[in-house]
Amino acid sequence: MSSYPTVYIKPTFDTQTLVHRVNVCLTEAQMYNDGLVTDNPVYVPSGRSWGELLSSMQYTYVSTKKWIEVPDNVKHWSDQDFGVAHQVLDQLKEFLLSGEVQPVKEEA
């Protein structure tokens, strides 16, 4: 079994909390999806229901989008931090629209 959570996005120092939250959400969403495929009910480590998980992902998407749109909220963020935040938005948006977790993209 792989570690929990799966690392879908690699954080910078200043984005560790945000990225951890998203990696947990994506990992648990994949656990639920795998349970549907195998017709085996799943209990996720956080104890959140599917609806609670979706709500958390939507909230994180909206708050991250606000941070990016109003950079004064995160004045200490570097370009790399904003790049990670954009990865967060992309992963969450893709999941919320498709219901599928995108695979981890390995860096070159």
C-alpha positions in Angstrom: 0.0 0.0 0.0 1.3 3.5 -0.8 1.7 6.2 1.7 -1.2 8.4 2.8 -1.8 10.8 1.3 -0.7 10.3 -2.3 1.5 13.2 -3.5 -0.4 14.6 -6.5 1.1 18.1 -6.0 4.6 18.8 -4.6 4.5 21.8 -2.2 6.9 24.6 -1.7 7.6 25.6 1.9 4.9 28.2 2.0 2.3 26.0 0.4 2.7 22.9 2.5 -0.6 23.2 4.4 -2.6 24.0 1.2 -1.0 21.2 -0.7 -1.4 18.6 2.1 -5.1 19.4 2.3 -5.5 19.0 -1.4 -3.5 15.8 -1.5 -5.6 14.3 1.3 -8.8 15.2 -0.5 -7.6 13.8 -3.8 -6.4 10.6 -2.2 -9.7 10.1 -0.4 -11.6 10.8 -3.6 -9.6 8.2 -5.4 -10.3 5.7 -2.5 -14.0 6.3 -2.9 -13.7 5.9 -6.7 -11.8 2.7 -6.3 -14.5 1.5 -3.9 -17.2 2.1 -6.5 -15.2 0.2 -9.2 -14.8 -2.8 -6.9 -18.2 -2.5 -5.4 -16.6 -2.5 -2.0 -17.7 0.2 0.5 -14.9 2.5 1.6 -14.1 4.3 4.8 -11.6 7.1 4.3 -9.1 8.1 7.0 -10.7 11.5 7.6 -14.1 10.0 8.1 -15.6 12.5 5.7 -18.6 11.5 3.6 -18.4 11.9 -0.2 -20.5 15.1 0.1 -18.3 16.5 2.8 -15.2 15.7 0.7 -16.7 17.5 -2.3 -17.6 20.5 -0.2 -14.1 20.7 1.2 -12.6 20.6 -2.3 -15.0 23.3 -3.5 -14.1 25.5 -0.5 -10.4 25.0 -1.1 -10.8 25.8 -4.8 -12.6 29.1 -4.1 -10.2 30.2 -1.3 -7.1 29.4 -3.4 -8.6 31.3 -6.4 -9.1 34.3 -4.1 -5.5 34.1 -2.9 -4.2 34.1 -6.5 -6.6 36.9 -7.6 -5.7 39.2 -4.7 -1.9 38.6 -4.2 -1.8 41.1 -1.3 -3.3 38.2 0.8 -0.1 36.3 0.3 2.6 39.0 -0.1 5.4 36.6 0.9 4.6 34.1 -1.8 7.2 33.6 -4.6 6.4 32.9 -8.3 7.0 29.2 -7.4 4.4 29.4 -4.7 1.9 30.8 -7.1 2.8 28.1 -9.6 1.9 25.5 -7.0 -1.3 27.3 -6.2 -2.2 27.1 -9.9 -1.5 23.4 -9.9 -3.9 23.1 -6.9 -6.6 24.9 -8.9 -6.1 22.8 -11.9 -6.2 19.5 -10.0 -9.3 20.5 -8.0 -11.1 21.9 -11.1 -10.4 18.8 -13.1 -11.7 16.6 -10.3 -14.8 18.7 -9.6 -15.7 18.7 -13.3 -14.9 15.1 -14.2 -15.1 13.2 -10.9 -11.7 11.6 -11.7 -8.4 12.2 -10.0 -5.6 13.0 -12.5 -2.4 10.9 -12.1 0.7 12.3 -10.5 2.8 14.1 -13.1 6.5 13.4 -12.6 8.9 16.2 -12.9 11.7 15.9 -15.4 
